[in-house]
Amino acid sequence: MTKVNEKPAIPELIDPRGPRVTASITLIVLGAAFLTHSTLLVLIQLLQFTIGGFVTPKKAPYGLFYRKVVQPRLNGSFIGEDIRGPQFAQKVGFIFALLATIGAFTKIDLLFSIPVILAFVAAVLNAVFDYCLGCQIYLLLQRITKR
């Protein structure tokens, strides 16, 4: 039975500058992974996406780096951003990193390269243009499912 006056849960908020910084780290890691065909770098990124997508971006390695090292050095306040979009983006990144990891271990170059390039492009969009592709997909899915 559903309560009539039940209020929707307030989403957790994050500093919107954090995902942009973590996307900058991601583009460096994935760019180096692509150029060197490094399984280790893809595994590092897979760890980041796993924790960011399935636990919380705040506890993921790049998120911790942002909160402990970068954020204290920034001036000014910020308006919090709903964590659900960036967390969904991390889940999408997880899929790409998982495919790239499988490609690395099976020595299937296209299965490694294509997901790395796609995730790299998404990271560039976020880091350089402040456009989170995964967040936009999340919002689109929310609109579709609310109809």
MIFI-880835 format. One record per residue: y, z, x of N, C-alpha, C in turn. Coordinates in pm, whole numbers, padded with zeros to 5 digits, always signed. Atoms other than C-alpha are relative to their C-alpha. Example, Ala and Ser with C-alpha at 12.3 -4.5 7.8 and 13.67 -1.06 7.14 Angstrom:
<sites>
-00119+00000+00089-00450+00780+01230+00120+00000+00090 -00119-00006-00082-00106+00714+01367+00109+00073-00077 
</sites>
This chain:
<sites>
-00118+00000+00085+00000+00000+00000+00124+00000+00089 -00121+00011-00079+00341-00095+00136+00112+00079-00064 -00114-00074+00050+00643+00125+00105+00114-00097-00026 -00108+00090+00039+00935-00042-00070+00121+00016+00092 -00120-00027-00079+01209+00121+00138-00028+00005+00150 +00036-00005-00142+01034+00076+00473+00097-00088+00079 -00094+00074-00084+01286-00028+00740-00077-00072+00110 +00066+00069-00110+01188-00291+00995+00026+00075+00132 -00014-00067-00129+01131-00153+01344+00111-00067+00081 -00106+00052-00087+01425-00190+01580-00066-00045+00129 +00065+00048-00121+01316-00409+01871+00057+00068+00125 -00044-00054-00128+01333-00278+02225+00100-00099+00060 -00102+00085-00061+01639-00409+02410-00009+00006+00152 -00003+00006-00145+01668-00522+02770+00134-00059+00044 -00118+00061-00061+01951-00622+03001-00027-00150+00010 +00028+00144+00000+01977-01001+02947+00014-00065+00138 -00011+00055-00136+02062-01051+03315-00133+00009+00073 +00129-00020-00066+01714-00929+03412-00090-00122-00003 +00085+00120+00004+01517-01231+03287+00054-00115+00086 -00057+00107-00083+01758-01462+03469-00030+00025+00148 +00033-00034-00139+01703-01277+03797-00150-00020+00025 +00144+00016-00019+01327-01268+03747-00039-00149-00002 +00025+00145-00001+01333-01642+03668+00037-00059+00136 -00039+00047-00134+01512-01694+04002-00110+00029+00101 +00112-00034-00089+01232-01512+04183-00118-00091-00031 +00111+00085+00041+00976-01708+03983+00014-00142+00054 -00016+00137-00049+01125-02043+04080-00021-00008+00150 +00026-00003-00144+01114-01945+04447-00150+00008+00027 +00144-00018-00020+00753-01827+04424-00076-00127-00039 +00072+00119+00044+00636-02130+04224+00035-00123+00083 -00038+00111-00088+00832-02374+04439-00078+00006+00131 +00077-00017-00124+00669-02232+04751-00149-00022-00025 +00141+00020+00034+00329-02228+04577-00032-00149-00010 +00023+00144+00015+00362-02596+04489+00004-00070+00136 -00015+00068-00129+00481-02701+04835-00113+00033+00097 +00106-00042-00093+00211-02504+05017-00139-00002-00062 +00126-00005+00077-00059-02526+04749-00067+00137+00019 +00045-00136-00028-00090-02148+04787-00062+00066-00123 +00069-00074+00106-00347-01976+04570+00056+00142-00009 -00053-00136-00002-00206-01638+04676+00131+00010-00078 -00128-00003+00071+00143-01720+04547-00020-00018-00150 +00027+00018+00142+00003-01840+04216-00061+00128-00058 +00056-00127+00046-00198-01517+04189+00108+00107-00015 -00114-00093+00011+00120-01315+04254+00076-00028-00129 -00072+00037+00121+00292-01507+03977-00082+00031-00124 +00088-00034+00112-00009-01461+03749+00008+00150-00030 -00014-00145+00019+00017-01084+03802+00132+00032-00070 -00132-00019+00062+00389-01095+03715-00004-00037-00148 +00005+00046+00138+00326-01295+03398-00093+00086-00086 +00095-00083+00075+00029-01078+03296+00065+00130-00043 -00065-00128+00032+00221-00751+03315+00121-00024-00090 -00119+00029+00079+00542-00904+03178-00032-00041-00142 +00034+00050+00133+00368-01068+02885-00082+00096-00084 +00094-00081+00078+00105-00815+02787+00026+00150+00009 -00042-00141-00005+00259-00481+02891+00147+00003-00040 -00143+00014+00027+00637-00522+02917+00067-00062+00123 -00071+00055-00116+00875-00725+03136+00063+00109+00089 -00061-00109-00077+01029-00393+03244-00093+00055+00107 +00098-00055-00094+00707-00288+03420-00058-00104+00096 +00048+00107-00088+00632-00625+03581+00072+00011+00134 -00060-00016-00133+00702-00647+03957+00144-00049+00011 -00137+00052-00012+01012-00867+03929+00096+00080-00088 -00082-00084+00087+01143-00657+03639+00033+00133+00066 -00025-00125-00074+01103-00340+03845+00100-00022+00112 -00096+00035-00106+01284-00509+04134+00141-00011-00058 -00132+00015+00062+01568-00602+03901+00058+00136-00036 -00050-00129+00048+01597-00253+03749+00032+00097+00113 -00018-00097-00109+01568-00062+04080+00098-00047+00107 -00081+00051-00111+01754-00292+04323+00124-00074-00047 -00111+00088+00038+01974-00546+04144+00092+00066-00102 -00082-00053+00109+02094-00379+03823+00097+00110+00044 -00096-00103-00041+02246-00070+03993+00121-00054+00075 -00111+00058-00077+02466-00302+04200+00092-00087-00086 -00081+00084+00089+02604-00495+03901+00106+00084-00069 -00109-00067+00071+02933-00404+03744+00000-00039-00146 -00019+00032+00141+03008-00389+03378-00119+00035-00086 +00106-00029+00096+02813-00315+03069-00056-00132-00052 +00063+00118+00054+02592-00555+02884-00041+00028-00143 +00052-00011+00136+02484-00622+02528-00149-00026+00010 +00145+00011-00010+02111-00566+02500-00056-00122-00072 +00069+00116+00056+01876-00853+02425-00137+00045-00049 +00133-00028+00055+01562-00833+02210-00105-00040+00104 +00101+00022-00104+01266-00804+02447-00108-00100-00042 +00113+00081+00048+01030-01008+02228+00002-00144+00049 -00008+00139-00050+01158-01353+02335-00041-00010+00146 +00042+00004-00140+01137-01288+02710-00147+00039+00021 +00140-00038-00015+00800-01118+02666-00092-00115-00043 +00076+00118+00041+00668-01421+02477+00005-00106+00110 -00014+00097-00110+00804-01643+02758-00094+00036+00115 +00093-00044-00104+00602-01434+03005-00145-00035-00037 +00135+00037+00045+00290-01497+02794-00024-00150+00018 +00012+00144-00022+00354-01871+02807-00018-00027+00150 +00015+00012-00146+00400-01841+03184-00138+00041+00046 +00136-00045-00033+00070-01652+03198-00100-00114-00018 +00093+00111+00026-00109-01952+03045+00010-00104+00112 -00018+00097-00108+00043-02187+03304-00055+00052+00133 +00049-00058-00126-00034-01951+03594-00152+00012-00001 +00146-00007+00009-00389-01901+03469-00063-00138+00024 +00050+00136-00022-00445-02278+03453+00014-00040+00147 -00021+00033-00142-00297-02318+03802-00099+00075+00088 +00098-00077-00076-00523-02041+03931-00138-00063-00010 +00128+00067+00019-00827-02212+03783-00002-00130+00082 -00010+00123-00079-00709-02537+03940-00012+00025+00149 +00008-00033-00142-00671-02369+04277-00143+00033+00041 +00135-00042-00036-01016-02213+04273-00104-00111-00016 +00094+00111+00020-01188-02528+04146+00038-00123+00082 -00049+00111-00084-00991-02752+04384+00036-00124-00082 -00046+00111+00084-00866-02966+04094+00153-00003+00012 -00143+00004-00034-00521-03064+04222+00092-00011-00121 -00087+00016+00116-00375-03178+03890+00002+00126-00087 +00005-00125+00077-00489-02858+03718+00080+00110+00068 -00088-00092-00073-00300-02670+03987+00146-00045-00013 -00138+00050-00014+00009-02889+04021+00077-00008-00131 -00073+00020+00125+00099-02970+03661+00048+00132-00061 -00050-00126+00054+00112-02609+03531+00106+00066+00090 -00100-00057-00091+00301-02498+03844+00134-00070-00020 -00125+00075+00019+00559-02775+03796+00064+00035-00134 -00056-00032+00132+00600-02701+03423+00061+00140-00002 -00055-00136-00005+00647-02327+03484+00123+00004+00090 -00116+00007-00090+00886-02408+03772+00121-00055-00074 -00110+00060+00076+01098-02629+03544+00056+00102-00100 -00046-00102+00095+01113-02352+03281+00078+00109+00074 -00072-00102-00079+01218-02103+03552+00136-00051+00045 -00129+00059-00038+01492-02341+03673+00096+00002-00118 -00085+00000+00119+01624-02378+03318+00058+00140-00026 -00046-00136+00025+01645-01999+03284+00092+00049+00112 -00077-00053-00113+01773-01916+03634+00135-00071+00017 -00121+00078-00028+02029-02195+03664+00089-00017-00123 -00077+00033+00120+02133-02272+03306-00003+00109-00107 +00012-00110+00095+02052-01941+03133-00060-00047-00133 +00069+00052+00117+01826-02130+02892-00148+00036+00012 +00138-00047-00004+01498-01954+02826-00082-00084-00097 +00080+00090+00082+01259-02219+02701-00104+00078-00081 +00098-00082+00072+00991-01963+02611+00064+00079-00113 -00072-00074+00105+01248-01761+02416+00032-00091-00118 -00031+00095+00107+01349-02071+02221-00126-00035-00079 +00127+00026+00069+00984-02145+02141-00034+00120-00089 +00025-00121+00078+00946-01784+02025+00084+00000-00128 -00089+00001+00118+01247-01815+01792-00042-00108-00100 +00046+00107+00087+01121-02147+01656-00127+00043-00077 +00122-00048+00066+00779-01993+01583+00033+00107-00105 -00041-00102+00096+00951-01700+01409+00056-00064-00126 -00055+00070+00116+01145-01938+01184-00108-00067-00082 +00108+00071+00070+00833-02138+01101-00087+00098-00078 +00089-00096+00065+00624-01831+01018+00069+00082-00108 -00074-00077+00102+00898-01670+00804+00018-00079-00128 -00020+00082+00119+00901-01958+00555-00100+00030-00105 
</sites>
